[in-house]
């Protein structure tokens, strides 16, 4: 069974070893060995590199000097600079909770000094100046005039919307910065129908075509926007389309990493041959990591890495055995009766505390690379925050997130059931100006990095089974991409139609002036309308009233539990509780289920996270009361169609006696739409003829 998650407390535990690893260090060894296996090596702490601001100040003094400028240092082609610089948090051969190092003087922050690093590989140099390649137009060489206009529009929050809606693909809305160009053509495309249509590295085309033989359905608009570097909030991820969406996202991330590396390699050659002392080759960020992938469990991380390896087909996988031991659990723990989405999330290693850096060279994929030496960082929000957070601010290090250009958040609906504060904390620390230089060659850093505009070019991709206010906040607060941002919103027939029963389903609307007032208004509606009805239910012959009160929010759960325990209105109602803080095999859970089935407890208070993590099959349920609607429409079907159907089959109740009641306000529009259907939600939110809606 899945372990309990630390989603209530935001406290971060940092081990002494982890804190020690986060101390700035420098490698004294030869640059050719700087990125090799560090197992058993000793490194000595040294003074941190000069601060970024001091470096810029020194550049300013140099420019004001009357002395002639020195010729730019040309990087030797033998160093094979690959858009990266130093080692840092992540792990090499130690604990995978991360370590930190600053580079040796011969390594730039974007330098990968492996001897095997990409030596004169033809594919490593297949970068051209194709102006139709979104990588070129968005990251590599954006038009300065257009970029200035779009940056101004985004900073002023001026967006123009374009919408397409179809029955099969749902609603897609693209927001682009307002510009003065009236002839700008539509950017909301559904055109990607095959891998051949994408601007991919040649070495990726074969594996990609085998992994994704066709692109159809919602994958077409998703792929089109993905490879155009638009921000994406995708609310239609399912168990069925999840693997292909994951493969497309991994392909895009890998394509971006390889093109970034190859651009630097090509510019190294140009610098070596160039006689122009004023020539600029701006092709890098401050630090090496370019892609951040946030995931809920180690098993989901293992699936991502399996997909990446299949696409890049490396000759060697360094530290693979260690990765498999720590992330892959072969034994199947869950039986086939469990829902498919539950098995996808929790089957295998369901630990939600991890972070790992991955580095790519021409022939090798290296797991557990130092973060500053990594191309891609994969982590859970909890795992990454534990590396970012420290009580000693001098030891806080998040510079390795300063040059992230793509963020992928898969199974975001599962992250919502962990501590969502960790997700926002991580996003708040992306693309900040670094505190230290980490060996950065500022002459190679792109101008929009130096200007502090990296967050406006970063692409953020969020894949979720459904949309919530928290995800919409991500869309509004953290997606500022000058290329545009798109939101996908499926149409829903309604989960209430798919419960397999003809029972009475009642939805009661209450008024809440603002989302801040919603919890209090909900509690008042519950205590004044639902609680009195409990005392009016006739007591059945077996004594089992069989009322489950489902409470999605833990804070609401505590409030209702305390009310049942102390209020005079509930003093004659016996009740039990099942929450996520109780282990499935605990005596409290066994007692609560047994007493509920036997009728000793008339009411069972059941938390939303308990159902998410354990998916209990509760017997004896005759009526379901939803204090609030669940975000996941599958929960509605499982509680109503599953629990009540079993009671009918067991002879505990009848379809005429069974019913479900749910409270909702206008702030529950997204949840309500998934339960009652897209066509009904508008009427139920705006209807002035009454606040109660019955369906049979």
N, C-alpha and C positions, 0 to 999 in steps of 0.2 A: 504494500500500500504506500502511496506517496507520503513523504514526511511532512510534518507541519511546517509552515513557512513563517519567517519572522516579518510578517507584513504589518503588524500593529506598531511595533516599536521601530523608530528610525535610528536607533542606536547602532553604531558600527563598531565591530570588534576588530582591532588591529593587533596582531601578534607582535612580540618583540622582534622576531626575525624579520617580519614584514617591514617594520619601522627601520630596522638596520639596513635592509635592502634599498630603501628609498633615499638613503644618504647619497649625495653627489659623489661620484667616483670617476676615476679615469683609468683607461687601460694603458699600461706602459709598454705593451708589446708592439711588435711591428705592425704597420697598417694592414699588411697582407693577412695577418693573423687576428686582427681586431674583431672580426665577426665570426671567428671559428668557435668551436665548442669550448666553453669556458669551464667545463666540469673540473672541479678540483683546483682551479687557478686561484691565486691570491691577488686581490686588488687593494690598493691603498687609497684612502680618502685624500682628496686634495681640495684646495680652495676652489669655489665655484667660479664658473666663467663670468666675465663682466656682464652686467645687466644690459638688456636690450637698449634701454634708453641711453646708457653711457656710450654704447657703440655708435648709436645715431649721432650723439653729440660729438663724438670724435670725428665722424665723417664730416659733420658740419664744419668743424675747425679745419679739417684738411682742405675743404673746398675754399675756405676763406684765406688760406695761406698764399703768400706770393710765390712760394716755391713751385716749380713745375710738377705736375702730377706724375706719379710713378706709373709705369706701365702695368696694366691689369695682370694679375697672376693667371697664367694659363694652366689649366689642370691637365696633367699628363694623362694621356689616353690609357696608360697602364693601370691607373687607379680606378678606371671604369666607374665614374660617378653615376649613381642611379637614382637621382632625386632624393637622396636621403643622407642622414648625418650621423647621429650618435646612438649609442645604446642607452637604455633607460628602463623605466618600469615595464615589467613584463617578465618573462622568465626565461632563463637560458637553461641551466641544468639544475637549478635549485627549485624551491617551492614555487608553484605556479601562481602565487599571489603577487609576484612582481618585484623588480629591483630597479635601481636607477643608476645610470652612469652618464658622464659627459664624455665626449669623444676625445681621442688623442688629437694632437695638433695637425696631424696629417689626414685626418678624416673630417670631411664636411658633414653637416647634419643630414644631407641627402646622399652621402657617399656610402656605397656598399662595397667594401674592400675585399670581397672574396676573390681568391685567385681564379675561381671558376666563373666569376660573376657574369658573364655574358660575352666572353672574349670573341669579338669579331664575328658574332653570329649574324647571319644574314637577316633572319627574322627579327632580331633585336634592333635592326636598323631600318625596318620597313615603315618608318614614319615619314609621311609627306605633308605637304601643305594643302591638302584637299579642303577647300573652303566650305564644302558641303558637309564635312564631318562635324557633328555637334561637339566633339571633344575639342576640335580646333577653334570653333567659333565661340564656345562658352568658356573654356579654361585656358587654352593655349595662346590664342591671339584674338581676344575679343576686340571689336571695334571700339576705340576709345570714346568716340562721340556718342554712339548708341549706349555704351555702358554708363556714361555720365548721366544721360537722360533717364535710363531705367533705374539707376541708383537713386536719383532724386525722387522719382515717382514712388519707389518702394519706401524710402525713408519718410515720405509724406503720406504713406498708406493709400495711394491712389491706384486702384486696380480696376480693370474692365473685365467683365465676365462674359464667357461664351458657353452655352449649354447645349448638350445633345441628350435626348432621352429616347430609348427604345425599350420595348417589352423584354427583350432578351438580355440586353446589356445594362439596363437600368439608367440612372441619371449620372452623367459626367459633366462636371462644371470646371472649366479652365479659367483661372484668373491670371491675367498678364498685366504688367505695369502699363499705365497710360503713357502714350507717346504722342508726338506731334505728327507722326507719319500716318495719314489716313488711308494709305494704300496697303498697310500691313495686312497680309493674308491670314486666313484662319490657321491657328496652330493646334487646334484640337483635331487630331488625326486618328483614324482607325485603319491606317494603311498597312501596318506591319503584318504580313501574312506568312512570311517564311524567314528563315535565318539569312537567306541570301540578300534580303532587303536591308540588312543592318550593316553598319560600318564597323566591322570586327577585325581584329588582328588575324592575319592569315593562319597562324598556328591554332587559333580557336575555332575556325570555321568547321573543320571536320568533326571534332568532338561535339560541338554545339548542334550540328545538323543531326548527329546520331541521338543526342539527348533530347532534342526538341524537333522531331520530324515535321511538325506542323504547328501553326499558331492560329487558334480559332476562339470564338466566343469572347468572353471578357478579356482573354489574354491579348487580343489584337489591340484594343485601345491602351491597355496597360503597357504593352511592349513599345508602342509608338511613343507614349509619353516618357517612358523610362529612358529610352536611348536618345531622347531629345533633351535630357537632363532637366526635366521638370520635377518639382517636388510632387509627391504623390501621397494622398491619403486614400487608401483602397479599403473599402468596407465590405467587400464580398469574398473574402478568403474562405475556402471550405476545405474539408479533408480531401476532397476529390481534386480541386485545382491547386491546392497548396504545393505539392511537389513541383509542378511546372512553374508556378510563380517563383518559387524558391530558386529553381534552376536559372530562370531568366535574370533574377536579381544577382545571383552569383556570377553569371556570365557578364553582366554589365560591370560589376565591381572588378572582376578580373581583367576585363578589357581595358578599363580605366587605369588600373595599376600598371599593366604592361605598356600601354601607350605613354604614360607618364615617364616610366623608366626609359623607354626607347627615345623619347624626345631629348632627355638629358644626355644619353649616349651619343646621339647624333650631334648635339651641340658641343659635346666634348671634342669631337672630330673637327667641327667647324672652328672652334677656338684654337685648336692646334695648328690649323692651316691659315687662320686669319692673320692679316697684316694690319688690320684696322684697330688701332689702340682704343678707339671710342665705341667699338662694337659691343652691343649688349646682348646677352643670351639669358633672358629671364624665363626660367622654366621650372622653378621650384617654389616650395613653401618654406616655412621656418624649420620644420622637422619632417621626418620620413613618413610616418603613418598617414595614409590617405583615405582609408575606409574603416568605418566603425560599424560593427554588426551587433545589435542588442538582441538577446534571446532569453527565453524563460528558463531553460534547463540545459544540463550538459548533453542530454540526448539530442536536443535540437541543434546544439553546437556540433555534435558528431555528424549529423545529417548534412549540415552546411559544409563541413570540411570534406565529407565524402563527395558531395557535388562539385566542389571546387577542384578536388584532385582529379575527378573524372574529366573535367573540362580542360585542365592544363596539362594533364598526362605527364607528370615529371618522371625523370629517370630514377630519382632517389627521393625518399621521404625521411628526413632526419628527425629523430626522436618520435617516430611513429608508434613504436611499441609502448613508449611511456604515455602517449596520447590515448591509445586504445585502452590501456589499463585504467586510466583516470576518467575516461569519458564514455566508454562503450560497455554496456552490460548486456551480454548475449542472452541470458536467461529471460524468457518471457514471464513476467510476474502476473499479468492481468488476463483474465479469461475473456473469451469471445463475446460473452454476454454484456460486457461493458460497452457503453456508447463509443462510436468510432473516434469522436473528437477527444474523449477522455483517454483512450488508448494511445492516440497520436501524441498527446502531451505527456503522459505519465508512464508509458511503457518504456522500460530501460532505465537509465540513470537519470533520475528526476531531481538531482541536486541543483539548487538555484544559486549556489555560491561558486562562481568561477570567473576567470579571465585568462586570456591566452593571446600572445602575439604570434603572428605567422609571417614569415619572410619568404620571398620568391626570388630565385635566381634562374638562369637559363635551364638548368638541369635539375634543380632541387627545390623542394618545399621543406622549409624548416619550421617545425612546431616549437613552441616555447621560446621564441626569440625575444630578446629584450624589446620593450615597447618602442624605444627610440630606433631600434634596428628593424622594426616590423613594417610591413606594407599594410596588413589588415589586422585589426584588433577585434576579437570576438569576446563578448562578456555578457554576463547578466548585469542588470542595473545594480543589484546589491554588490556583486563582485567588483565592479568598476568603481563604485562609490567608495568602497573600503580602501581602494588604492588612492583615490583622490582626497579623501577626507583625513584630516589629522588634527588633533587638539593643538599641536604645535604648528602654527602657521608657517614657520620657517621650513618645516619639513614637507609642507604641501607641495605636490608637484602635479601639474596638469598641462605642462607645456607640450607633451606629446600629443595632445588633442588640438593643438593650435592650427594644424594644417590639414585637418580632416575635410575631405571634399565630398564624400558620399557617406550618408548614414542610412543604414537599413535596420528597420525594427520589424522583425517577423513575429507572428503570433502575439500581436500587441494586446489582444483581448485577454490572453493569459497573464501578461505583465500587469494588467489592471487589477488582477487578483493578488498580486504581490504588493509591495509598497511602492505606489505610484510616485511618491515623493522622490525616490531614487532616480527615476527616469528624468524628471524635471531637473534634478540636481546635475545629472550628467550633461543634459542639453545646455544648461546654463554655463557650463565650463568648456564648451566647444568654441574654437576659433577666437580665443582670447589672445592678446599680444603676449608672447612668452616673456617670462621674467628673466631668463638667461638666454644667451645666444646658442648654446649647445653646439658650438663649432660652425655656426651658420655662415655661409658665404653670401652676404647680403647683396653682392653684385649679381647674384643669380636669382634672387627672390622676385617673384612677380609683383608688379606695382600695386595691385589691388590687395595683396597681403600687407605690404608696407603701409598702405592707407587705412588699414583696419576694416576692409570691406569683405573679408573672406566669408562671413556668414551670409552675405547676399549672393554668393556664387555657389555655396554648398547645396548639394542636392540631398533632400531628406525623403526617405521612402518608408511609409508605415503600412504594414499589411495586417489587417484585422478581420475577424469574422463578422464584426458589426461596428457601427460608429457610436460613440458616446460623447458626452460633453467634455470629458478629459481629452479625448482624441481631437475633438474640434478645437480645443484650446491649443494643442500642439500645432494644428494647422494655422491658427491665427497668430500665435505668439512666436513660434520658432521657424516657420516656413516663410522666408523672405527672398526666395530665389528670383533673380532678375529674369531668368528664362521663363518663369511662370510657375504656377502651382495648380494641381488638379485634384478634385475630390470625386471619388466614385461612391455613389449611393444606390444600392440595389432597390428594386421594387419588391414588396413582400405581399404574398397572398394572405398571410396571417397564420400564426402558429395555432390559434384556437380552432382552426378548421382541420387540424391534423392530429387531434388527440384520440381519434378512434372511438369516441363516445358521444351519445346524445344526452348531455346533461346541461343543467342551467348554469350559464356563465354570466356573472354580474360585474359590471365595471362602474364604480362610484367615483365621480369627479368632485374634488374639493378645490377651493380657491386658495391660492398662495400668491400674494402681491409681488414677491420677488423670490429668486432662487435661494436667497439667504433666509427668508422666512419659511421656506418649504418644510424643513424638518419639524418646526413647531406646529405649523398648520396641519401637517400629516398626523402628528401625535394627537392633536385635538380631535381631528376627524375620527381617528381610530377609537379613542376613549369615549366619544359621545355617540357614535353610531354602531361600531362593531362590538364593543364590549357588552352593551345592553342586549344585543341579539344573542350572545352566547348563553346568557341565563334563561333565554326563552326557548332554547332548543329542548324538545321533549327527551327525557332520559330513556334510552332503549332498554329492552329486557336484559341484554347482556351487560348493561352498565357502561358500555364503551361509546362515549360521545364522538370520539375519533376526529377531532379538529386539529389540523396542522396549521400553525401560523408561520408563514415563510417571511423572513426579514433579511433582505439582501445586505444592508449596511450593518457592520458590526457595532457602530455607535448607536444606531437605532435599536439593534438587538439588546444592547445593555440597558437602554432606556426602558424598553418594553418589559424586559425581565425584571428590572427593579420595580416597575409598576405592578406587575403580577404579584410580586413578593410583599409589597407594602400597602397597596391600595385596598380600601374597604370594599370597593366595587368588585374586586376579584377574590375576596376572602373565602368564598364558597366554591371557587374553581380550582381544582387540583391540576397541577401542570408539571411538565418536565422540560428539560432543555438539552439541545444538542448544538454545540458550536464547534468552530474550527480549532479551538484551544484544547479540545478533548481528543485523545487518541481513540481510534475506532475500537480497539480491544479493551478500552478502559472500563472499569466497573460502572462509572457514571453513565456512559453511553449504553451499556448493556441493560442497566436498570431502567433508564428512561424509555428505551424501546420496549422492554418487557412490560412495564407498568402501563404504557400507552396501549399496547395490544390487549392487555387484560382488562382495561377500563379503570384501573386505579388512578390513572392520569387522564383527565378529560381533554386536556390541551397539551400539545407539544410545540414548544418554540424552537424553530429550526433556522439556523443562520445560512445566508447565501454562500459564504465561503466554505462552510462545512459541506455543502452539496458539491461545490466546485472541486474540492480536494478529495472527497471520499465517495461521492455519489451513493449515498445510503439507499437501500431498498426498504423503505419503512412500511410495515404492515399495519392494518387496522385503520387506515385513513378513510374517512367517510366524507369529510369536507375539507377544502383548502381555502385558507384566507391569506391573501397576499398583502402584507403591510405596504409593500411597494412592488412594482413589477420588476422582474429580473432583467438585466441587460441581455443575457443570453436567452434567446427564445426557446432553445432546447430545454432549458430548465422548466419552462411552463409546461411543455409537453410531457416531461418526465414526472413532474409533480402531479399534474392533473390526469393525464392519460395513463401514466404508469402507476402511481400510488392508488388512485381511486379504482382504476380498472382491476388491479389485483384484489382489492377488497370486494368488488362485485363478483369476481370469479371465485373468491373464497367464501362467498355467501354472507359476508359481513354487512353489506348494504345493497341497495338497488339503485338503478340509474335515476329513478324518480326522487329518491331521498338525497342522493349525492349532489353537491353543487360546489362552485368556486366563486369567491368574491375577491375583488381587487380594487385597491385605492389608487387613484392617479390624479395628477395635476397637469397643468399646461407645460410644466417643466419636464414632464415625462414623455414628451412627444416621440422621441426616437425609440424608446422602449415600447410604447404603446403601438407604434406603427408595426413593429415586428410581431406583436401579439395579435392585433385585430386586423392588420392588413393596411396597405398604403391607401386604398380607396375609401376606407372607413375612418381613418384617423382624423382627417380634417373636420368632419362632422362632429365627432365626439369631443374635439377640443373647443369647437366654436358654438355648438348647439346651445340655444338659449331656452329651449322648451323644457329642459330638465337636466339633472345631473346624474341620473342613473340609466345605464344601458344594459339591457338583458339580451343574451343570445342563447339559443338552444340548438 
